Amino acid sequence: MNAAIPAPLPLIPAKLNMPSLPRGVLARPRLDEWFQRLGEVRLAVLHGPSGFGKTTLACQWARAFDGRVAWLQLHPGDNDPLQLGRYLLHVLDAQLEHGCPRSLLLAGQGREAFETLLTHLLAELPGEHEPLLLVLDEFEALHDAEVIAALRFFLRNMPSWMTLLVCSRGLPELGVADLRVKHQLLTIDAQHLAFETDEVQALLDLGLPIAINREQVERLNRRIGGWPCALQLVLQEVQTGRGMDVFLENLQLGHPYIRDYMREQVIASLGSATLDFLQATCLLDRFNAALADRLTLGSNARDMIEQLERRGLFLQSLDSLRQWYAYHPLFATFLQGELRTHQPQRLYDLHLRAAEALMAESLPEEAARHAVLAGCPTRVGEVLERHGRQFYRQGRLGLLQQCLETLPETVIASSPLMTLLQAWVSQNSYQFDQVERWFKAGEQALQQSCSEEDWARIVGEFNAVRAQVAMNRGDEQQAIALAHEALEREPLIMRTSKVAALSGLAEAHFVQGLLPQAQKQYEEAERRAREIRASHLVVWNLGQLSEIAIAQGYLQKAYSLQERAIQYVEQAELQATPIMEFIYRVRGQVLLEWHHLDAAEQCALQGIQILEDVGDRWLLQCYALLAGIAHARGQQSACADYIGKMQSMLADDNYHVDWLANAHAVMLSYWDSTQDKTAIQQWLLTAPALERGLNHFAQYNARNHARAYLSLKQTEKALPILRQLQIDAEQHGLVMDLNRNHILLAQLHWLREERQQALDNLQLALTLASSTGAIGSFLRIGKLLISMLKALQHERRLDELEAQRADRLIQLAQQQRDFSRAIRITLDEAVIQDIINRPDVPELIRHSPLTRREWQVLSLIHAGQSNEQIAEHLNVAPTTIKTHIRSLYQKLNITHRNEAVQLARSLLSKIQGE
């Protein structure tokens, strides 16, 4: 007698309903192309690790689907074929308007095998029907072989009007290979589900009460790897700009909520063998099966990797052949944290094994990092002896520093190679006194064991380093003498020494204002660096050549040199090194001068990404560039954020005047825009001293002084500075500085109401700009530029190029947003005449024109200033302002201040950039 079939469990309604979309869900148009193909395929799969937004995207697609949607939420209990059959029949029957009653009855009886039940269902389905999307969410819960086989059978025989959409951590075993070749498969994996930076920006703009600058957004997305789950934490936790910085720091350390999520949702169900494999390989930036086998002492890594992929863990393929892999950055951080917490003793062994395995796989840089982390001087020394020269040639100075810090001083001093590497690292870290200390230690340990000729050659290599130290200390003459001594002999230890000496010689001549001589030497140094494949020095010399081109006013040539450097790095397949930040930063400065703000911003962000692990002090120039871009866009909050970061860096460190001049320039522009006179006065008390303008950074620093005095209306102090700068710039061929000085002189004379001298300098600046391409330097004047250019157009004859540039600059200046709504300038007659000539201006103003002073008062009323503030601004008595206000009210036939504000808004909006 057959046992009675137990009564079926009741169906849970929530499993049959589509989930609600979370609040503030972001539309993702870039995925629309896949959505449009839904009706063309038999199977669509959204697959990726937990928290990648698969269900949310499926909900968005289901709501937009042009047809019926049947949704079934799966869980482990659905591995019971009878249970899954009932759920599947109920959800389909509901969307087919009770179109499969016989199959539904059979499912309720629970007597048929799952595949038999699906056969009845397929036979009962209509031949024609409106499109239907069947969504099976959390498909990874299914593992029963009978269930999977039956669903594969169902999929293969579904009617053409039905599409199966599966959300799963791994790629489901539903015959995807066959469907792919038949063009019946659509897949979106974690790489596509991950949020791109623009999407992160849009989500944060929607969900946060504060504005987050672009640099923070990019840094955030690098650290979370586009993981949507982490973005939800950001929306919950971040309420201030400092809160975002704290969140980013917590991500690096291992955010506790992410740690809890990973434990609960990702590794709780993993077996010990899988966990052991994850922990053994999580320390590697990347790995293949061979490396994993070495680290796990032979665990059949290829099979384990394939198993991890099938399970949808946080494993990312790095190449199309699926040979190299990496863990998602947050997952790797989590696994490493678990190791440190629960198995700290295992870390040493794993790092040491990693170093050995990576050396065996010919990956010396990664091997060196792990040897350092293992704290093994013997292994570190072996790597440096074999590959230290290569690390230097490729600019891996940070890695060299980490390696050398692991070695005893006696080991370094006993090796000429180690001594030279240590000296270059110390020089690069601005530890100039340490350079000579290392050389003395090396001399004591080495001189007696070397022949006289060999020692002379080694000393020549030492002098190449000493020359660079002398340059950094501002002693160009000593640097030139040392560089010549280094060039007299062929190097014994490092072939790069002679190239470095030649670069140092070129730098000294550059600083002295001898541009043609420096250019030839940099070109020769670049050629020699290419011959010995010293990529670090190739890129460095190209960057210096681009700076010379900028100084000479050849911005397009500079841009082309930067392009050559970038192409060289790409063609040689080199990893990003700090020297590449130099290229991107200078490129960004050129783009900012051309007013290509988006492209300039991207260069600054690329620079920060390159330097992210090097140290905050090196980010000063990138933040200065970002602050300048924000200032040009009128983004006061973002500019203030970047200025704050710069001030923190400047308070903690000493920088070369070149770096200081760039940083101070944008800080002065910001203070001038916000009328922070106190900050400008304080800066003048501590600013770098004035020097002759023999080079671009001395010119820049002196212009900063002049700008500060102009902001404080102390034109008598600014004028002699600018006059001397012009003499120096002409003498040394600093055409770009000549251009910028003419612009500043034009502003100075205009403020002194020396009209013809102002227009003379402005016209000369426009003439130079026809070859330099200068735009940004003009726009830094602000709204005053409009008055000056319109006066120039009215009173001077301009050639075609000058006239076109003037029109373009006026257009850009009108679009520019000021931090303050006040037009802090004297409205010139030419501008006033343009306003009056507009067709929408009231006739009353045409017949009873305002004086220039009354126009100024009107603009300051519009800016919200009181009578006392206007008087202070125009440097007149408050009673005088009251007289002007009575006169303009009478001429405009108005009686209230609000009327004056409204009229001023309509008249001045074009100039204000509103």
KASULNOR-V8169 format. One record per backbone hydrogen bond with DSSP energy under -1.0 kcal/mol. CO is the residue of the C=O (numbers start at 1). NH is the residue of the N-H. If there is no record, write none. Layout:
BEGIN
CO/NH + CO/NH
END
This chain:
BEGIN
12/15 + 13/16 + 15/73 + 22/25 + 28/31 + 29/32 + 31/35 + 32/36 + 35/38 + 37/40 + 38/41 + 42/164 + 43/186 + 44/166 + 45/188 + 46/168 + 49/52 + 51/229 + 53/57 + 54/58 + 55/59 + 56/60 + 57/61 + 58/62 + 59/63 + 60/64 + 65/67 + 68/133 + 70/135 + 72/137 + 75/78 + 76/79 + 77/80 + 80/84 + 81/85 + 82/86 + 83/87 + 84/88 + 85/89 + 86/90 + 87/91 + 88/92 + 89/93 + 90/94 + 91/95 + 92/96 + 93/98 + 100/104 + 101/105 + 102/106 + 103/107 + 104/108 + 105/109 + 106/110 + 113/117 + 114/118 + 115/119 + 116/120 + 117/121 + 118/122 + 119/123 + 120/124 + 121/125 + 131/68 + 132/163 + 133/70 + 134/165 + 135/72 + 136/167 + 137/74 + 138/141 + 139/142 + 144/148 + 145/149 + 146/150 + 147/151 + 148/152 + 149/153 + 150/154 + 151/155 + 152/156 + 153/157 + 159/162 + 161/132 + 163/134 + 164/44 + 165/136 + 166/46 + 167/139 + 168/48 + 172/174 + 175/179 + 176/180 + 177/181 + 178/182 + 179/184 + 180/183 + 184/42 + 184/43 + 186/45 + 188/47 + 189/193 + 190/194 + 196/200 + 197/201 + 198/202 + 199/203 + 200/204 + 201/205 + 202/206 + 203/207 + 204/208 + 213/217 + 214/218 + 215/219 + 216/220 + 217/221 + 218/222 + 219/223 + 220/224 + 221/225 + 224/227 + 226/195 + 227/231 + 228/232 + 229/233 + 230/234 + 231/235 + 232/236 + 233/237 + 234/238 + 240/244 + 241/245 + 242/246 + 243/247 + 244/248 + 245/249 + 246/250 + 247/251 + 248/252 + 249/253 + 250/254 + 255/259 + 256/260 + 257/261 + 258/262 + 259/263 + 260/264 + 261/265 + 262/266 + 262/267 + 267/270 + 271/275 + 272/276 + 273/277 + 274/278 + 275/279 + 276/280 + 277/281 + 278/282 + 281/284 + 287/325 + 288/292 + 289/293 + 290/294 + 291/295 + 292/296 + 293/298 + 300/304 + 301/305 + 302/306 + 303/307 + 304/308 + 305/309 + 306/310 + 307/311 + 308/313 + 309/312 + 313/315 + 314/328 + 316/326 + 319/322 + 324/318 + 325/287 + 326/316 + 328/332 + 329/333 + 330/334 + 331/335 + 332/336 + 333/337 + 334/338 + 335/339 + 336/340 + 337/341 + 338/342 + 339/343 + 343/346 + 346/350 + 347/351 + 348/352 + 349/353 + 350/354 + 351/355 + 352/356 + 353/357 + 354/358 + 355/359 + 356/360 + 357/361 + 358/363 + 359/362 + 363/367 + 364/368 + 365/369 + 366/370 + 367/371 + 368/372 + 369/373 + 370/374 + 371/376 + 372/375 + 376/380 + 377/381 + 378/382 + 379/383 + 380/384 + 381/385 + 382/386 + 383/387 + 384/388 + 387/391 + 388/392 + 389/393 + 390/394 + 391/396 + 392/395 + 393/536 + 395/397 + 396/400 + 397/401 + 398/402 + 399/403 + 400/404 + 401/405 + 403/406 + 408/412 + 409/413 + 410/414 + 412/415 + 415/419 + 416/420 + 417/421 + 418/422 + 419/423 + 420/424 + 421/425 + 422/426 + 423/427 + 424/428 + 425/429 + 426/431 + 427/430 + 430/432 + 433/437 + 434/438 + 435/439 + 436/440 + 437/441 + 438/442 + 439/443 + 440/444 + 441/445 + 442/446 + 443/447 + 446/449 + 447/450 + 451/455 + 452/456 + 453/457 + 454/458 + 455/459 + 456/460 + 457/461 + 458/462 + 459/463 + 460/464 + 461/465 + 462/466 + 463/467 + 464/468 + 465/469 + 466/470 + 467/471 + 468/472 + 469/473 + 470/475 + 471/474 + 475/479 + 476/480 + 477/481 + 478/482 + 479/483 + 480/484 + 481/485 + 482/486 + 483/487 + 494/497 + 496/500 + 497/501 + 498/502 + 499/503 + 500/504 + 501/505 + 502/506 + 503/507 + 504/508 + 505/509 + 506/510 + 507/511 + 508/512 + 509/514 + 510/513 + 513/515 + 514/518 + 515/519 + 516/520 + 517/521 + 518/522 + 519/523 + 520/524 + 521/525 + 522/526 + 523/527 + 524/528 + 525/529 + 526/530 + 527/531 + 528/532 + 529/534 + 530/533 + 533/535 + 534/538 + 535/539 + 536/540 + 537/541 + 538/542 + 539/543 + 540/544 + 541/545 + 542/546 + 543/547 + 544/548 + 545/549 + 546/550 + 547/551 + 548/552 + 549/554 + 550/553 + 551/736 + 554/558 + 555/559 + 556/560 + 557/561 + 558/562 + 559/563 + 560/564 + 561/565 + 562/566 + 563/567 + 564/568 + 565/569 + 566/570 + 567/571 + 568/572 + 569/574 + 577/580 + 579/583 + 580/584 + 581/585 + 582/586 + 583/587 + 584/588 + 585/589 + 586/590 + 587/591 + 588/592 + 589/593 + 590/594 + 591/596 + 592/595 + 593/775 + 593/776 + 595/597 + 596/600 + 597/601 + 598/602 + 599/603 + 600/604 + 601/605 + 602/606 + 603/607 + 604/608 + 605/609 + 606/610 + 607/611 + 611/614 + 611/615 + 615/618 + 616/619 + 619/623 + 620/624 + 621/625 + 622/626 + 623/627 + 624/628 + 625/629 + 626/630 + 627/631 + 628/632 + 629/633 + 630/635 + 634/636 + 635/639 + 636/640 + 637/641 + 638/642 + 639/643 + 640/644 + 641/645 + 642/646 + 643/647 + 644/648 + 645/649 + 646/650 + 647/651 + 656/660 + 657/661 + 658/662 + 659/663 + 660/664 + 661/665 + 662/666 + 663/667 + 664/668 + 665/669 + 666/670 + 667/671 + 668/672 + 669/673 + 670/674 + 671/676 + 675/677 + 676/680 + 677/681 + 678/682 + 679/683 + 680/684 + 683/687 + 692/694 + 695/699 + 696/700 + 697/701 + 698/702 + 699/703 + 700/704 + 701/705 + 702/706 + 703/707 + 704/708 + 705/709 + 706/710 + 707/711 + 708/712 + 709/714 + 710/713 + 714/717 + 714/718 + 715/719 + 718/722 + 719/723 + 720/724 + 721/725 + 722/726 + 723/727 + 724/728 + 725/729 + 726/730 + 727/731 + 728/732 + 729/734 + 733/735 + 734/738 + 735/739 + 736/740 + 737/741 + 738/742 + 739/743 + 740/744 + 741/745 + 742/746 + 743/747 + 744/748 + 745/749 + 746/750 + 747/751 + 748/752 + 749/754 + 750/753 + 753/755 + 754/758 + 755/759 + 756/760 + 757/761 + 758/762 + 759/763 + 760/764 + 761/765 + 762/766 + 763/767 + 764/768 + 765/769 + 768/771 + 768/772 + 769/773 + 775/779 + 776/780 + 778/781 + 779/782 + 782/785 + 783/786 + 784/788 + 785/789 + 786/790 + 787/791 + 788/792 + 789/793 + 790/794 + 791/795 + 792/796 + 799/803 + 800/804 + 801/805 + 802/806 + 803/807 + 804/808 + 805/809 + 806/810 + 807/811 + 808/812 + 809/813 + 810/814 + 811/815 + 812/816 + 822/824 + 823/825 + 828/832 + 829/833 + 830/834 + 831/835 + 832/836 + 833/837 + 835/838 + 838/841 + 842/845 + 843/847 + 844/848 + 851/855 + 852/856 + 853/857 + 854/858 + 855/859 + 856/860 + 857/861 + 858/862 + 859/863 + 860/865 + 861/864 + 866/870 + 867/871 + 868/872 + 869/873 + 870/874 + 871/876 + 877/881 + 878/882 + 879/883 + 880/884 + 881/885 + 882/886 + 883/887 + 884/888 + 885/889 + 886/890 + 887/891 + 888/892 + 889/894 + 896/900 + 897/901 + 898/902 + 899/903 + 900/904 + 901/905 + 902/906 + 903/907 + 904/908 + 905/909 + 908/912 + 909/913 + 909/914
END
